[in-house]
Amino acid sequence: MKSRQIIAQYLYASLFLFILSAQGCKREMEELARLSELGAETREYVVSPDAGELNVNVLSNGRFNVLVSEDAEWMSPHASDLQGDTAFRVAYDANDGFPRMGLITLHAAESGRYDTIYVKQRGAKVPQLLFPTLNTTVLGDGGRVTSKLRTNIDLDDVDIQVIYPNDEQTDWVDGDFSYNTTDSLLSFTVKPNPSMDDLRSVQIRLSFTDGWGEQLVATLYLLQANAQNLFGTAATFPEIRLWAGERITSDLFIEGYVISDAGNKNMGDNLQTTPTAINYTLNDRTAYIQSVDGRYGFRIETATIQDNVFQRYGKVQLLLKGTTVEMETNPDFYTIKGVTSDKVMSQVQGGPGNLVRKEKYMHELTDDDIFTFVTLKDSEFPVRKGSFTPVNEGYTPLFNAHRITKYPLLMRDIRGNSMYLYTNMHTPYRRDGAVLPYGSGTISGIIVHEKFPRFEYEDAANEDQYGNIGRYQMRHVTRDDIQFTPQVENGFSELLAEYQYPNISAGVALPTHGGNGRITVSTGASIAATSDYSYLGPCGNNYLGNNNQYGTGVLINGMKQNTHANTNNDGKGGAAASGIAANIPWWNHERNRGEAWLVEFSTAGVSTDQLSLQLTAMNWASAGAGAPRYWKVEWSEHGNMDGVWTAVAKYTVPDAPNWSNTLLHQLPAYKNMNFRLPSEMLGKPRVYLRLMVDKNLASNGNTYATEPIAGPSNCAIGYLAIRYNK
């Protein structure tokens, strides 16, 4: 059979090895071999399905023979006895079947040397082996089972395995497999289920290996009812929630739609087991199923990666007996753990039209939306700079480091609310060099609640709750889930002042575009340029240097700005002179208060229902110690540090990580934040924001915030904007 040609080919090559090894045992042949030469310049050729010829160049200083493996009669060399450095041609027939491979062996009898050439020929036919519906059921009475199978392979060439669960001893699937090419049905028989109570399951695994050694696998998951022909009782999502904290002992099943995608690297959180180690299996074991009406959702954690057989948009019936339901509160959401593939009673392929379209504004989200697929209306990425994951890649798997699992990217909507979009570090397009869209539109994804201690830490009563960055976040399934217009001019936002990269004059930071205001520091010290990690990519050892036409995504008329020769020179995503910094004593001991960034601008003539501040910040703390942790936003019309200011919000700023002692609350990136600004700031010829140190507390290099701020420290802003709704 063609699928087994490769076995014969390797046996043929092994025979040559044996013969030559026996000859090589002779001392005189060993001496001769050291002086001989034999080898093809190219060891592997890939040719088209059409008939043709290939030219083989050989380096040799003796006589040699050209031999073709017996099962490769479709190849014929033009010569069989050659000498010295030479070339020969090989004719090959057209291949109207599947891909195939043949061996050509060069053999120098005098020296005992040989060389093997592999010729791979593509086929006119591409092998196909697929169950459109992965799961099916059969009554407890037994009998004939049929399932659609899309294949163009003869069943005799397919290896069929019946895989029973570990605790299943009875062979109840017969081996009478047949395939009807007319209706594309695979069929076989099963024996009756003798149990009055228990269901039973099995996997039917089909596999085919083509002539290149590439394997296709299709698995059918079969569930058999009990002797009463019962599969269990249908339950609603709220009914299953009542099992929270318990193992389900009844034959209950739910029906819903899969909104996740098995194999997708952005489906779930990965566990940071230590500050420098991550368990990546949880993402691969995570699926999400929402109710048919889209109102409720469950997170599914499968027992193994192989058990995650859930296909996006598939309509499934999932048996839950033996699984465990876990509930977390504030917000309330539910996870079903211990799910195995044999619990999928049925799964029918579908498309996006299967899902009820849930469109909401951010403020309309409720806990019931967690683990459902939601489209957020009138939203945007308000930080116009960088990629999905603007991090120091030296801390990511790209450089074989495991010190950050994901990055939360800021989203904001037309109502002024904000939340974060999670992207895992294994997501393929997270930093592919493309510019993020800076207009507005809709964004769709799975609503989740996940902690992120590198943004917030020691923010709860117990350590297990550290890292709350909001009640809800979103996970995108594909890049196409983001439907924002490319340009900010086409969105709902208008920029009042924006600092995308340093525009420094006499120690004062001026806006990137226009002349509305400036940024200073309260001590009067000069502001300097600093680096950030906003280079768009690609990144890694193969991408050194500033060769992306869009740089950091900061564009004027489509051309990148702030170009520096040493941007990303180590492949880690750094962008030189892309942020602003001030290295000052941030605590004023004489006045017992913090120092501040002072942002000055005008709101004259502006009328809007939404005014806001966007900010990215990080502490360049030496050895992870000494920089101010706690900050606050306040505003005034006077700008006098000793005058009265009105409170807006409080926030924390993370320290850059210390490689030799990376802590869970350190962040190899800038933290991005959004703050609503009061309408009282509108219509002013001059208005001030101060980003001020709120507490005299910093890390000592091992703690979060236990020590006084130690002298000058370098604090940085990567992006700052004041925007309002048009």
N, C-alpha and C positions, 0 to 999 in steps of 0.2 A: 504494500500500500504506500502511496506517495508520502503520507504523513510520517512514515517510518524510514524514509530514505536516509535521513541523517544518521540513523543508528548504523546502517550498513556502511555508510561512508566512513564513520569513525572506526569501525571494526577493520575496514580495509587499510586505513592509515596505520592502525595498531599492528597489523600483520607486517607491514613494511618495517616498522620499528623493531619488531622481534627478529626479522631476518637480518637486518643490518646490525643489530646488537650482537647477534651470534657471530657474524663475520668480524665485527670490531674487536672480538676477544683475542684475535691473533695479533701478536706483537708487531709483526711487520706491517700489518694493516694500520695499526695505531700510529706508527711512525709516518706512514704515507698520508694518513688523514690530517696530520698536523701541517702538512705541506700543501694540501689540496684546498680548492675553493669551489663552492657550488651554492647558488642561491638566486631566487627570482627577485627582481627589483621591486615588484609589487606582489604582496602575498594574497590580496583579496580583490576580486573584480565583481562589480555589480553591473549586469547588462539588462537590456530591455526585453520585453516579451517577444519582440520580433526576431526573426532569424538574422544572424550577422556573424561577424568575426571579431576577435580581439587579438591584440599583439602582446606577446609576453617577452620581456627582455630578461636575459639570464647572464649572470656573472659566473664564469667557470674557467678553470685552467686545465680541464681534462675532458674526457669523453663522458657523456651521460645519455640516459634513455628518458623518454617522455611517456608516462603511463597514465591512462584515464581509468577511474574507478568503474567497476563493472556495471553499477546502477546508473551511470551517467552516459548512457549510449547516445544521448542527445548532443554530446560534444565529440569532436574529432580533430585532433591536431594534424597539421600539414606535414609534420616530420616526427619521427620517433627516435632517431639516433643522431645526436648532435655533438659538437665539440667546441670548447672555448667560449669566450664571450660572444654571445650571439642572440638571436631573437627567433621566435617561431610564432606562427599564427594558429589560432584555434577557431574552427567554425562551430557554431551552435545553432540548433533548430529553434523554430518558433515554439513558444510555450502557451498553449491554449488552456492550461490548467492553473493550479495554484503555484505560488513561488517555490522554486526548487534550488538545490545546491549540488554541485559536483566537485570532485577532487581531481586535481592533476598532480601527479607525483613525479619529481625529477630524481633519478637514481643513477649515481656514479658507482658502478660495480667495482671498479679498480680500487677506489679509496673507501668504499662503504658509506659514502655520504649520500644524503637525500634532502629534498626540500619539498614542501607541500604548498600548493596554490589552491585557494578556494574560489570557485566561480558561483556567484549567486545570480540567478535569473528571476526577474520579476515575472508574475503570471498575468495572463489575460483576465483571470478571475481572482477576486479578493475573497478569501474565506470569511464566511459569516456564521456566527453561532450566538444566538440571542433569544432569551425568553422575554417577550414584551411584557408579560405579567409574571413577576418573580414568585408570587405565592399563589397557591391554590388549595382547595379543600376537597375532602372526599367523605362520604357518609360512613358511619360505623359498620354498615352492612358489607363494606368492601366492594370489589368489582373493578370495572375499568376506569382508569384515570386518563383524561386527555388534557393537553396543554399546548397552546400555540408555541411553535418554535420556528424562528426565522433562521434558516440555514441553507447553504448550497453545498454542504459536505455530505458525502455518503455516510450513513449511520455506521457502516462497518468500519469506517476510518476514525470514528469517534470513540474515545475511552469513556465509559459510563461507570460511575461509582455511586453506590448507595451508602450514605453516611448516616448512621443512627446516633442519637444522643448517647453520652457515656453510660447512662444507667439503663439503656434499652438493649435487651438481649435477644428479643424475638425478631427473626427475619420475616417481616410481614409484607415486604415489597417483592413481587415476583420479578424475574429477570427477562420477561418477555417484551422487551422494548421494541417498538416499531415506529416508523415515521412515514406518514402519508404526504407525498409531495404535492398532491392535488389540493388538499385543504390545510397544509402546513401544520399538522397535528402530530405531536409525539404522544404515544399511548403506551400504557402498561397496566397490569392488574395488581391489586392489593388484597390482602386477606382481611376478613372481618376483625373488628376490634372486640375482644372478649370482655373488656371492662365495662361495667355499667356506669362508671363515674369518670374515669380518666380519659383525657384526650391523648393522642400520641402524634409525634412529628418525625420527619425525616428530611434529608437533603438529597436531591438527585443532581449529581455533579457531572456535567459533560465537559470534556476537554479535547482539544485537537491541536497537534503540533505540526506546523508546516515544514517545508523543506529547509527553511532557514533556522529552524529551531525555535521559532516564536510560537507561543502558546495562546490559544483562545480558550476561555472558560466561561461557562454559563451554568448557573445553579438555580434549580427550582426548589422552593421550600413548600413542603406538603404537610398539611395538618389534617388528621383524621378525627372525626367525631367519635363519641363513645358509643357503646352498644345501643343506646337509646336514640342515636342519631342527633345528639345535642352538642352544640359547640359552646354553649354557655349562654349568658344573659347579657344583652346589650345594656350598657350603662352610659349615663350622661357624664360630662366632664365634672359638673358640681357633685355628682354622686361619688365619683372616684376621689375627689378632694376630701371627702369625709373619712377616707382611709389614712389620712396624714398621720405619720408616725408609726404606721403598722405595715405588716406584710399581708398582701391580699391573699386570702385563702379560698375565695369563691371563683367560679369560672365566669368572670366578668370580662367583657371586651368593650372597647370604644371604637368609634368610627370618626375619622377626620382626615384632614389633608396635611401632607408633609410640606413644610415651608423651608426646610433646610436642604442641604445638598451633600450627601456622603462623599467624602474625599476633599471637600472644600476646606481650606486652611483658615477660614475666618468664621467658623461656626460656633466656637465656644472658647471659654477661658482656658489657659494653660497654667498649671500650678507652679508657682515659684517656690520650690521646696526649700531652697536656701537662697541667700542673696546672689549666688553664682551658679545655681542649677535650676532647671525647669523640666517638669514632666509634661511632655507634649501630647500624651496619649488622650487626655480628656477631650481636646478639640475633636479628635478623630472618632471618639465614642459618643459625641453629642449630636442629637437630632431634635427637631421641634415639630410637634403636631398640634394643629389648631382644630377646633370644632368646625363642623360643616358650615355653621353660620358665622364663623370667624370671631365669635365673642370671647372664647376662652382658649388657653393654650397650655400645653405641658412641655417641659424640657424632658427629653429622654436621654438617659445615660445607659448605653448598651454595655453588656458584660465584657465584651472584647471589641476590638476594632473591626474584626471580621463580622461581628453581629450587626454592625451598622449597615443595613441594606436599604435604608430609606432613601427613595428618590424624590427629588423636588417636584412638587405638584401632584404626586401620587395620592390616590384615595386609598386609605388603609383601614383595615380592621385589625386591631391589636389586642390579643389576649393578654390579660394582666395577672392571672393567677401565678403566685410565686414571686411577683415583683414587690418592691417597697415604694411607698409614697412618702416623700419628705416635703415639709412645708417650712418656708422661711417667712418671717414677719417684718413689717415696716421697711419696705413694702411686702405684701403677701404674694408669694409665688410658689409653684409646686414642681417638683422633679420626681419622675418615675425612674427608679434605679433597678438594675439587674435584668434589663430587657435583653432577650436573646432572639436570634433570627427566626427560630422555630415558633415564636409567639405571634408572628405576622400571619394572620389568617388569610388575608388577601391584600394585594397591592396592585392597583390598576393605574397605569401611566396616565398622566394628564398634562395640562399646560396652564399658563398664567390665568386663563379664563375660568379655571376651576375655583379660584379663590374669590371670596367676597371682598370687594375693594373697600378697605377701611381708610378713609381720608380724615385726618384730624390736624388741628393745630397742637403745638406742644402742650399748652395748658389744658387741653381736653383729654389727655391721656389719663387712664386710671390703672389700678393694679391688675384689673382683668385683661388689660392689653399686653401684659408681660407674656412673652413667648408666643405672640401672634405677629403676623406680618402687617405692618401699618405703613401708610404713605403720609408723610408729614407735608403739609401745604405751606407754600410761600416761605421757603427756608433758604439759607445761604451759608457759605463758609466765609465768615467775616474777617479772617486773617488772610490777607492777600499776599501770601508768601509761603514757599515750601511745599512739601509733599504730604501724603497721608500720614507718614511716619517721619517727621523731621528730627531724627535722633542721631546720636553719635553711633555709627554702625559698628564701631569697635566693641560695643557692648551687646551686639546682636549675633544670632546664628550665622549671619553673613561672614563673620570673622571667627566662627567657631566659639563664640562666647554666648553665655546664656544668662544675661543680667537684666534683661527687660523682655516682657512677653508681648506687649501691645502698646499702642499709643492712642489716647483719646483726643480726637480732633474736634475743635469747637464748631458747633452749628448754632445758628440764631434764626428766629422767624420774625415775620412782619409784626407780630404782637409784642415783640421785645423779649420773648423768653429764649432761653438757651439750654442746650444739652450737648452731650458728647457722642461722637461716632467712633466706635472701636474698630481698629485694624490690627490684626495679629502680625507678628514679624515674619511669618511664613507666607503671607498673602502675596501672590506673584506680582501684582501690579502696584504694590504699595509705594514703590519708588522707581518707576520705570522711565522717568525723565519727562513725563507729560505734565503740563500745567493744570492745576486744579481749576475748575470753573468758578469764576468770581461773581457771576450774576446770581439770580435767584430762580426758584422753581420748586419742584417736588423732589423728595428723597424718600426711598422706601427701604424697609429692612425689618429685622426682627427686634422687637423691644425686649431689653434685658435689664437686669440690675446686677452689676458687677463692681466690685471694689477695685480701687487703684491706689495703693499706698504710696506710690511715688509722686502723686499729686497731694494727697492728704494723709496725715499720720497722727497718731495719738489724738484722734478726733472723736473718740467714743469711750464708753466705760470699760470695755475689755478689748484686748488685742485682736480678737477674731473679727471685730467690727471696724477696725481701722480702715480708712481709705474710702469713705463714702464721698463720691463726687456728684451726687444727685440721685434723685429717686428713680429716674429712668435714663437708660442709654440705648443706643441702637447699634446693631451689627448689620452691615451691608452683606448681601450674598454675592452679588456681582457688581462690577463697576457700572453696568447699565442701570442699576437701581438709582443712580444719581442723575437726575434730570434737571440740572441747573444750566441756565444760559451762560455762555463763556465769559461775557464781558460785564463788569460791574455797572456800566451805563445802561444795561438792559435789565437790571434788577430793581428792587424796591428801595435800595439804600442810596443815599447821597453822602459823599465824604465831605466833612467839614474841615478836618485836618488829618493827615496821614504821615506816619514816619515808618517807611518800609526798610530803609537802609540809612546809614549815617550821612547827613548833610550838615557838617559841623563848621561853624564860623566863629572864631575867637572863643572857643570852648563852649559854645551854645549850639544845641541841636535845633536845626530848622526843619520844617516839613519837607518831605520828599517832593511834593508837588504844591505849587502855590505858596502864598506867604502868610497863611493864617496862623500866627502864633509862633511859639518856640518852647523848648524844654530846657530847664536849668536845674541845678541842685541848690538846696537851701543854704549850704555852706558857702556858696559862691565859687566853688572849685570848678575846674574845667571838665567838660564831658569829653570822653575819648571814644574812638571806634573800637569795637571788639568783634569777635567771631560768633557765629551761631551755626546751626546744622540745617540750614534751609536749602542747601543744594538739592535740586530736583532728582538728580541721579541720571542714569543708573550708577550704583555704587559697587564697591568691591575691588578686589585685587586686579581685576581686568579693566577697571574704569578709573584711571588716575588722571587728574587734570580737569580743567574747566572747559570741557568740550561739548557741553549741552547748550544748544542754541538758545535755550530759555533760562539757563543759569539757576537762579533761585525762584523763578516765576514772577519776578519784579520786572514788568515790561512797560515800555513806552513805545507806542506805535508798533507793537509786536516784537521789539528788539529788547534783549536783556540789558539790564542796568547793573551798575556796581560790579563790574567784571574785574577780577583780580587773578593774577597769574598762578597764585598758590591755592586757589579755591579747589577743594577736594583732591589735593595732591597726594593724599594717602588712601583715597577711595572710601573714606568714612563719612562723607557727606558734609564736611565742614565748609563754611563759606567765610572767607576772611573779610574783615571790615564790613560786616553785614548787620551789626547791632551797635547799640550805644552803651557805655558803661561809665560808672563813677566809682573811683577807689578812694573812699573818704571814711572818717569815723562816723558811723551812722547813728550813734547815740550821743546826744548832747547832755553831758553830765551836769553842766552848770545850770541848765534849765530843766533837767530831769525829763527830757522828752526826746523823741526820735527826730532825725533829719528826714528830708523828703526830696523826691523828684517834684518839680513844679512845672505844670503844663499850663501854658497861657494861650488863650485863643479868643475869638470873637464869635458870638451867636447872633449878631445884629441881623435883622431881617429874616431870621429863620422861624418858620411856623410849622410845627409838626406834633404828632402825638407820641413819637418815640425818639429819644435822644439817648445815645449809649457810648460806652467806652470799651474798646477791645485792647487787650494787653497780653504780651508774652514776656515772661520774666524768668530769670535764673540767677543764683548766687554762684559766682566763681570762687568758691570757698577753698582756701589753701588747706590741703589734707582733710577736706570735708568739715572744717571747723571755723567758727567765729563770725559767720555772716548772719544778719537779722532774719529770723524766721517769720515773724508776725508783722503784717502791714495793714494799712487801712486807706480807703479813698475818702477824701473830704473836698468840699468846694467852698469858694468865697468869691466876692467881687473885688477884694483888695489885694490878695496875694501876700499879706504880711504874716509871717510864721507865728508871731505872737498875738495876732488878732483872733477873732472868733470865726471858726469854720463849722460848716454843716456836714454831718456824717452822711456818707453814701453807702459804704460797704466795707467789710473786712476780708482779708485773704492771706494766704501763706505763700511763701516762695521757697521752692526746693533748692537744695545744694546740688552742685555738679558732683558726680560720683568720684570717689577716690579709688582707683583701680586696685590698689593693694588691700583695700578694706571697704569694698562696696556694700553700702547699707540699703535696706529695703525702702527707706524714704528718700534716697538720693535718685536723681533723675538725669540721665544723659541726654537732656533736651530742655528746651524752654517750655514752661507751663503756659498754656493759652487760656485766657479768661474773658468773660463778658460781664459788664456792669451796666445796669440801667442808671441813667442820670435823670435827676428831677427836672420837671418842666420849668421850675423857677429859674433855671439857668438860661432859658431862652431869651432872645431879644436884648442881649447885653453887649455893649461895645467891647467890653473886656471882662473875661471871667477866668477863674483859676481852678485847677484841680491840683491837689497835692496827694502824691502816693507816698505815704509817711510810715516810718517804722512805728509799730504800735506797742511793742514790748521789748524790753532789754533782755532778750533771750536768743540764744544760738546753740548750735551743736558743739560738743567738745571733740568731735571726730568719731564718737561711738554712740552718742545719744541723739535724740531728736531736737530738744530745746531745753537744756538744763543750765547753761552757763551764760554769764553776761557777754554782750557783744565785745569782742576783743579787738580794740583799735580799728584801724582802717580795714575795710573789706570791699572787694570788687563786686558790685551788684550791676546787673545788666538788664536791658530791655531790648528784645529782638524785633518787636513790632508794636506800634501804638496807633490807634485811630479813634477819632471822634466822628460818629456817623449819625444820620437821622433818616427817617423815612421820608420819601418824596411826597 
